[in-house]
C-alpha cells in the first residue's frame, strides 16, 4: 500500500465513524418522542416558519407605525407614479426593451457594407469558433 493514500484512508474512517455516531444518537429517541417534541414546540411558537425567513421566537419587537390600509395605499400610489423598483430579472428586461426601442444611427445598407468589409479583411470570427464556443 502506498503511503500517499494513508491520509485519505484516515479521512474516510473519520467521516464514517462520525456518521455512525450521529445515527446512534438519533436512534435513542423514538418516533413518538420526536412527534411529542415537535407538537410542544409548535404550541410554544418555537418552530421556524416555512420559506426562507429567519427563525422567530414568537415575540416580534417590530411594531409598524402605519396601518395595513395606509401601506397598501402608498404602494398603489407608488405603482401609479412608476416609483416601484422591479424585482428579479425585471430590471434587466426593462433595460433590454429600452435598448431595443432606440433608433439606430446607421442604415441597413451601411451595416451590410461594414459586415462585407469585415469578411473581406478576415475580422469576423467563424460561427462556433468564438471564445464562448464549446471545447473539443
N, C-alpha and C positions, 0 to 999 in steps of 0.2 A: 504494500500500500504506500502511496506517495504521501509525503508529509504536507504537501500544499493543500490537500483536501481535508486535512485534520481540522482546521478552523470551521470549515463548512459542516463537517460532521458534528462538531460540538454545538453549532448554532441550531442544527436540526433537532438534536436531542433536547436542547434548552427550550425551544419553542414547543415541541410535542409534550414535554413534561409540564409546562405551564398551562397548556390547553387541557391536559388531563386533570390537573389540579383544579382548574376552574369548573370543569364538568363535575368533579367530585363534590365541590362546594354547593353547586346549584342542585345537585341530586338530593341533598338532605331535606329540602323543603318540598312538601307535597303540593300537588296541583290545587287542592282545596285551600292550603295555606296562602298560596300566591293569589288566588282569587279573593280571599278574605282581605288580604293586604291591599289589593287594588280597589276593592269596594270602599274600604276605610279611607284610602287616600282620595277617592272620588268624592265621598261625602264631606271630607275636610277641605276640598277645593285645592288639593296639592298636586293634581295631575297637570301635566303640560298640555295645553290645547293643541289640537291637530293643526298642521301647517308649519310655516317657517318662523313662527313667533318665538319669543323668548319664554322661558318658564316663568310662571307667575306664582305668587304665593297667595293669591286671592284678595290681597289688600292693595289697592291701587292708590298711590299718593297723588296722582294727577287728577285735578278737577278742572273741567273746562269752564271758561268764563262766558261762553256763548251757548245758546240752546241749539238743538239739532236743526230747528227751523231756520235760525239765523245762519248756520253754517251752510245749509242747503241753498238758501237764497244768495249767499255770497258766491257759492260755486256756480250757480246758474248765471249770475251777473258776469262772472269772470269768463264763462263759456261764451256769452253773447259778445263780450269785448275781445275775444280771441286772446285771452291772457293765460289760459291754462297751458302748462308745459306738457308736450306729448310724452307718453311713456313708451318704454321698449324701443323697437325699431322705427316707430312712427316718425321720430325726428329726422332720421336719415332718409326715410321715404319721402317726407315733405321736401327735403333738400334736393333729392333726385328729381322730383317732379318739377321743382322750380328751375333746376338747371336745364331740364329738357324743354321747358317752356320758353327759354331765352332764344332770341333770334340769333341766327348765325351771322358771322361777319363776312363769310365767303360764299360764293355761289357754288352750285353743284359742279359746274364746269371747272371752276378753279380747283376744287377738291380732287376731281378726277385727273386733271392735268398734273397736280402735285403728286398723286399716287403713281401715275405713269412715270414721272421723272424719278421718283424714289426706286421704282422697279428697275429702271434702266441703269441707275447708279449702284444697284445692289444693296440698298439701305434697308429694305424690308426683310423681316425675319420670316422664313417659310413657316407655314402652318404646322403646328405641333413641334416646333423646334425652339420655342422661346424659353425663357427662364422658368416658366411655370409648367413646362411640358414634363410628362412622366419620364422617369429614367428607365432605360432598357437594361 
